[in-house]
Amino acid sequence: MASPTGATSAKKTGGEAPKRGLRRDELALSGAGQALIAALEPVIVDEPLHFIFDTSVSRKHLIRFWTWVARDVMPDIEMKFDGFVEAGNAPDAAIELCLPEILSATRTALSEVVDFDANRRLTVQLGGEEVRDRVDVILLALRSRSLINKARGFGKAAAGIADDASLGVALQSLPLKDQALCALLMHTIVGQIAAPSRLVSAASHVAGRATEDAIRGAGFGPLGDAILAHAQHQLTALAPALVGLGDFDAACRALDRFHKLSRAIGSYLELGRNSRWSTIVAELTKQASLRLEPRLREISGDIAQSMRRARDSQGNDRVDTDRLLAALNGMYLLSSVREARESLALNALFEQIWNETGQSIEILVKRTLEEFRVDPGNQAVGKRLDTGIKMAEIRFNSEYAEVLSRARDKFSRRAAG
């Protein structure tokens, strides 16, 4: 089902954290809470969540669920977890030792919710209806940890299967009749596959037709949902990473992944105009484009500013490294958009920016090269020229960049005598 969701936070301290990078909303969790998150990482997705899929668990929903468990169901869970850690267990092993009791206590607590008032109290304790609605999926994921881990291995092995028929046979070995469990396993498998379109092709081979209805009829509905859930998850890296000097490498990787996932459904299958998957692909395309558009509009200006002479307080030429980095990041992003534009609604804007950057880079790099010829010892000019040559390589090709590099090197040798 598709539905909007909200945001959340959590608290508590104590216990040793798992050895992995923590997201901001996890930092306030205890070691036990962090270990629980780590145990389900293969099926966790992050905001924004424009659609809810049974293939995955929202990190924010899971944090709220854990807050309820640690506060209202098992107030002593932190102490027990810390005891296992102090006994020499790694955090992942310690949370495994705790989970049978956690699941038992949670089942008992939920069994006591027998009327409207009790359900309303539970909903408030969990932090809202959207979390209450996801408790069953969270519990299924916790019970299925070993199968989820096996699905990771399945995904890695499936990536090495050469033909669609064999891959289709492998997919049929999954518990297709248990769609709830299959959904979580499919999400895990998709996360291990570099080319998700191969999974769709294999499923279509089994189904007999490359349509949404045929795929669902063959029991592979969770595969399509998992691919779209992963596509939506890529939006997380687009908005924050495009602010200032954010993580553009992550943004470019996410955009490439989004393109492959979106095409696996939108291009490899025949979708009805108003079908569920068609509607989701259209909305995700819109959302990805909205996140990219503001940054794309800044690229031409960043290039012009980065190649302009900057002066310090004494009037000396200096390198504005932030502007150079912003311009270079922008070109990497523009190149990624070019590769993914079939999965975006940015064709007109892309063509405009692509043409503008081509003209700007050609003019500005030639001007900077002339400045370097006149003053090859000027480090600021040299730095701008190096960045300009790199942008020319991204925008045009390596051959053009090599011509510019040879000219730069010739001026450097001439200055050296």
C-alpha positions in Angstrom: 0.0 0.0 0.0 1.2 3.5 -0.7 0.8 6.1 2.1 2.7 9.2 3.5 4.8 8.9 6.6 6.2 11.2 9.3 9.5 11.8 11.1 10.7 10.8 14.5 13.5 10.7 17.0 14.7 8.6 19.9 16.8 8.7 23.1 18.8 6.7 25.7 22.5 6.1 26.3 24.7 3.3 27.5 26.2 0.1 26.1 28.9 -0.3 23.4 27.9 0.6 19.9 28.4 -1.7 16.9 31.5 -1.0 14.8 29.8 0.9 11.9 29.0 4.5 10.9 26.0 5.8 12.8 23.4 8.1 11.4 22.3 11.2 13.3 19.0 9.7 14.5 20.8 6.7 15.9 23.4 8.6 18.0 21.0 9.0 20.9 20.3 5.3 21.0 21.8 2.9 23.5 24.3 0.2 22.3 21.5 -2.3 22.3 19.3 -0.1 20.1 22.2 0.5 17.7 22.9 -3.2 17.6 19.3 -3.9 16.7 19.4 -1.4 13.9 22.6 -3.0 12.6 21.0 -6.5 12.7 18.3 -5.4 10.3 20.3 -3.0 8.1 19.8 -5.1 4.9 16.0 -4.3 5.0 16.2 -0.8 6.4 15.2 2.3 4.3 15.5 6.0 5.1 13.4 9.1 4.6 11.9 10.4 2.4 9.2 7.7 2.3 6.6 8.8 -0.3 5.5 5.1 -0.4 5.5 2.4 2.2 6.6 -1.1 1.0 6.3 -4.3 2.9 9.7 -5.2 1.6 11.5 -3.0 4.1 11.5 -1.2 7.5 11.8 2.5 8.0 14.8 3.4 10.2 12.7 6.0 12.0 9.9 3.5 12.6 12.3 1.0 13.9 13.9 3.6 16.3 10.4 4.4 17.6 9.6 0.7 18.0 12.9 0.1 19.9 12.2 3.2 22.1 8.8 1.6 23.1 10.4 -1.8 23.8 13.2 -0.4 26.0 10.9 2.0 27.8 7.6 0.1 28.2 8.2 -3.6 27.4 11.6 -4.5 28.8 13.1 -1.6 30.9 16.0 -3.9 31.9 17.0 -4.8 28.3 19.9 -2.3 28.3 21.3 -3.9 31.5 21.1 -7.4 30.0 22.7 -6.3 26.7 25.5 -4.6 28.6 26.0 -7.7 30.6 26.5 -9.8 27.5 28.9 -7.3 26.1 30.9 -7.2 29.4 31.1 -11.0 29.2 33.0 -10.8 26.0 30.3 -10.8 23.3 30.5 -8.5 20.4 27.4 -6.2 20.1 25.9 -8.2 17.2 26.2 -11.4 19.2 24.9 -9.7 22.4 21.7 -8.5 20.6 21.2 -12.0 19.2 21.3 -13.3 22.8 18.7 -10.7 23.8 16.3 -11.1 20.9 14.5 -14.3 21.9 13.4 -12.5 25.1 12.7 -9.3 23.3 10.4 -11.1 20.9 8.6 -13.0 23.6 8.1 -9.9 25.8 6.8 -8.0 22.7 4.4 -10.8 21.8 3.0 -10.8 25.3 2.6 -7.0 25.3 0.8 -7.0 22.0 -1.5 -9.9 23.1 -2.8 -7.7 25.9 -4.1 -5.1 23.3 -7.6 -6.4 23.1 -9.8 -3.4 22.8 -9.9 0.1 21.2 -8.6 1.9 24.2 -5.6 -0.4 24.6 -4.8 -0.1 20.9 -5.0 3.7 21.2 -2.6 3.7 24.1 -0.2 1.5 22.3 -0.4 3.7 19.2 0.5 6.7 21.4 3.4 4.8 23.0 4.8 3.8 19.7 4.6 7.4 18.4 1.8 7.3 15.9 -0.4 5.1 13.7 2.3 4.8 11.0 4.6 3.0 13.4 1.7 0.9 14.8 0.9 -0.2 11.3 4.4 -1.4 10.8 4.9 -3.4 14.0 4.1 -6.7 12.3 6.6 -6.2 9.5 9.3 -5.2 12.1 8.6 -8.3 14.2 8.7 -10.5 11.1 12.1 -9.0 10.1 13.4 -9.6 13.6 12.2 -13.3 13.5 13.7 -13.7 10.0 17.2 -12.4 10.7 18.9 -15.7 9.8 17.0 -15.9 6.5 17.8 -12.3 5.7 21.5 -13.0 6.2 21.1 -16.0 3.9 19.4 -13.9 1.3 22.5 -11.6 1.2 24.5 -14.7 0.2 21.8 -15.6 -2.3 22.0 -12.2 -3.9 25.7 -12.3 -4.3 25.5 -15.8 -5.8 22.6 -14.8 -8.1 24.8 -11.9 -9.5 27.1 -14.6 -11.0 24.3 -16.6 -12.7 24.7 -16.0 -16.4 21.4 -16.7 -18.1 17.8 -15.7 -17.3 16.4 -19.2 -17.2 18.9 -20.3 -14.5 18.3 -17.1 -12.5 14.6 -17.6 -12.8 14.9 -21.1 -11.4 17.0 -19.7 -8.5 14.3 -17.1 -7.8 11.6 -19.8 -7.7 13.4 -21.4 -4.8 12.4 -18.4 -2.6 9.2 -18.7 -0.4 6.9 -17.1 -3.0 3.8 -18.4 -1.3 4.8 -16.5 1.9 4.7 -13.1 0.3 5.4 -11.2 3.6 8.6 -13.1 4.2 9.5 -13.1 0.5 9.2 -9.3 0.4 12.0 -8.9 3.0 14.2 -11.5 1.3 13.7 -9.8 -2.1 14.7 -6.5 -0.6 17.9 -8.0 0.7 18.6 -9.7 -2.6 18.1 -6.6 -4.7 20.6 -4.8 -2.5 23.3 -7.2 -3.6 22.6 -7.0 -7.3 24.4 -4.4 -9.4 22.0 -4.9 -12.4 18.4 -5.2 -11.0 17.0 -5.4 -14.5 18.4 -9.0 -14.7 16.1 -10.0 -11.8 13.1 -8.5 -13.7 14.2 -10.2 -16.9 14.5 -13.6 -15.1 11.1 -13.1 -13.4 9.5 -12.2 -16.7 11.0 -15.4 -18.2 9.2 -17.4 -15.5 6.0 -15.4 -15.8 5.9 -15.7 -19.5 5.3 -12.0 -20.1 7.1 -8.8 -19.2 4.1 -7.1 -17.6 3.3 -6.0 -14.0 0.2 -8.3 -13.9 2.2 -11.3 -15.1 5.0 -10.7 -12.7 2.6 -10.4 -9.8 0.6 -13.5 -11.0 3.8 -15.5 -10.9 4.5 -14.5 -7.3 7.2 -12.0 -8.0 5.2 -8.9 -6.8 7.7 -8.5 -3.9 10.5 -8.2 -6.4 9.0 -5.1 -8.1 8.2 -3.6 -4.8 11.7 -4.2 -3.5 13.3 -2.6 -6.6 11.0 0.5 -6.1 11.8 0.6 -2.4 15.5 0.7 -3.2 14.9 3.4 -5.8 13.1 5.5 -3.3 15.9 4.9 -0.8 18.3 6.6 -3.2 16.5 9.9 -2.8 18.0 10.1 0.7 21.5 10.8 -0.8 20.3 13.5 -3.3 18.9 16.3 -1.1 21.4 16.6 1.8 24.4 15.8 -0.4 23.6 18.6 -2.8 23.8 21.4 -0.1 27.0 23.3 -0.1 30.1 21.0 -0.2 28.1 17.9 0.7 28.9 14.3 -0.3 28.6 14.5 -4.1 30.3 11.1 -4.6 27.4 9.6 -2.6 24.9 11.7 -4.6 26.3 10.5 -8.0 26.4 6.9 -6.9 22.8 7.2 -5.7 21.7 8.7 -8.9 23.4 6.0 -10.9 21.7 3.4 -8.7 18.3 5.2 -9.0 18.6 5.1 -12.7 19.3 1.3 -12.8 16.5 0.5 -10.4 13.9 2.8 -12.1 14.7 1.4 -15.5 14.4 -2.1 -14.3 10.7 -1.5 -13.7 9.8 1.4 -16.0 11.7 0.3 -19.1 11.9 -3.5 -18.9 8.2 -4.0 -18.1 4.9 -3.1 -19.8 3.1 -1.0 -17.2 -0.5 0.1 -17.3 -0.9 3.8 -17.4 -2.5 3.9 -13.9 -0.9 0.7 -12.5 0.6 0.8 -9.1 4.2 0.5 -10.3 3.7 3.0 -13.0 2.3 5.5 -10.5 5.3 4.9 -8.2 7.9 5.2 -10.9 6.3 8.5 -12.1 6.3 10.0 -8.6 9.9 8.9 -7.8 11.0 10.4 -11.1 9.4 13.6 -10.1 10.9 13.6 -6.6 14.4 12.8 -7.9 14.1 15.6 -10.5 12.9 18.1 -7.9 16.0 17.4 -5.7 18.4 17.8 -8.6 17.0 20.8 -10.3 18.1 23.6 -7.9 21.7 22.3 -7.9 21.8 22.0 -11.7 20.8 25.6 -12.0 23.9 26.7 -10.0 26.5 24.9 -12.0 27.1 27.5 -14.7 27.5 30.2 -12.1 29.8 28.1 -10.0 32.1 27.5 -13.0 32.2 31.2 -13.8 33.0 32.1 -10.2 35.6 29.4 -9.7 37.7 30.5 -12.7 37.6 34.2 -11.8 40.6 35.8 -10.1 40.0 35.9 -6.3 41.9 38.5 -4.2 42.9 38.4 -0.5 42.9 41.3 1.8 46.2 42.6 0.5 45.0 42.3 -3.1 47.0 39.2 -4.0 45.7 36.5 -6.3 44.5 33.6 -4.2 42.8 30.2 -4.8 39.1 30.0 -3.7 39.2 26.2 -3.1 35.5 26.1 -2.1 34.4 27.6 -5.4 36.7 25.3 -7.3 35.3 22.3 -5.5 31.7 23.4 -6.0 32.3 23.8 -9.7 34.0 20.4 -10.0 31.3 18.7 -8.0 28.7 20.3 -10.2 30.3 18.9 -13.3 30.5 15.4 -11.8 26.8 15.7 -10.9 25.9 17.0 -14.4 27.7 14.1 -16.0 25.8 11.7 -13.7 22.5 13.4 -14.7 23.4 12.9 -18.4 23.8 9.2 -17.8 20.6 8.9 -15.9 18.4 11.4 -17.8 16.1 8.7 -19.1 14.9 8.2 -15.5 14.5 11.9 -14.8 12.2 14.7 -15.9 15.0 17.2 -16.6 15.7 17.0 -20.3 15.1 20.6 -21.2 17.0 21.9 -18.2 19.8 19.4 -18.8 20.3 20.5 -22.4 20.4 24.1 -21.4 23.0 23.6 -18.6 25.0 21.1 -20.8 25.4 23.7 -23.6 26.1 26.6 -21.1 28.8 24.7 -19.3 30.4 23.6 -22.6 30.7 27.2 -23.8 31.8 28.5 -20.4 34.5 25.9 -19.8 36.0 26.3 -23.3 36.3 30.1 -23.0 37.4 30.2 -19.3 40.0 27.5 -19.6 41.6 29.1 -22.7 41.7 32.4 -20.9 43.2 30.8 -17.8 45.7 29.0 -20.0 46.8 32.3 -21.5 47.2 33.7 -17.9 49.4 30.8 -17.1 51.5 31.3 -20.2 52.2 34.9 -19.1 52.8 34.0 -15.4 53.5 30.2 -15.1 54.8 30.7 -11.5 51.4 31.9 -10.2 50.2 29.0 -8.1 46.6 30.4 -8.0 46.4 30.5 -11.7 47.9 27.0 -11.9 45.4 25.6 -9.5 42.5 27.2 -11.4 43.9 25.8 -14.7 44.2 22.3 -13.3 40.6 22.4 -12.1 39.5 23.8 -15.5 41.3 21.0 -17.3 39.5 18.4 -15.1 36.2 20.1 -15.8 37.0 20.0 -19.6 37.7 16.3 -19.3 34.3 15.7 -17.7 32.4 17.9 -20.1 34.1 17.0 -23.3 36.6 14.1 -23.3 40.0 13.0 -22.1 41.6 13.8 -25.5 40.7 17.5 -25.3 41.9 17.6 -21.7 45.2 16.0 -22.8 45.7 18.8 -25.4 45.2 21.4 -22.6 47.5 19.5 -20.3 50.3 19.4 -22.9 50.0 23.1 -23.4 50.2 23.7 -19.7 53.3 21.5 -19.4 55.0 23.3 -22.3 54.6 26.6 -20.6 55.9 25.2 -17.3 59.0 23.8 -19.0 59.6 27.0 -20.8 59.5 28.9 -17.5 61.9 26.4 -15.9 64.4 27.3 -18.5 
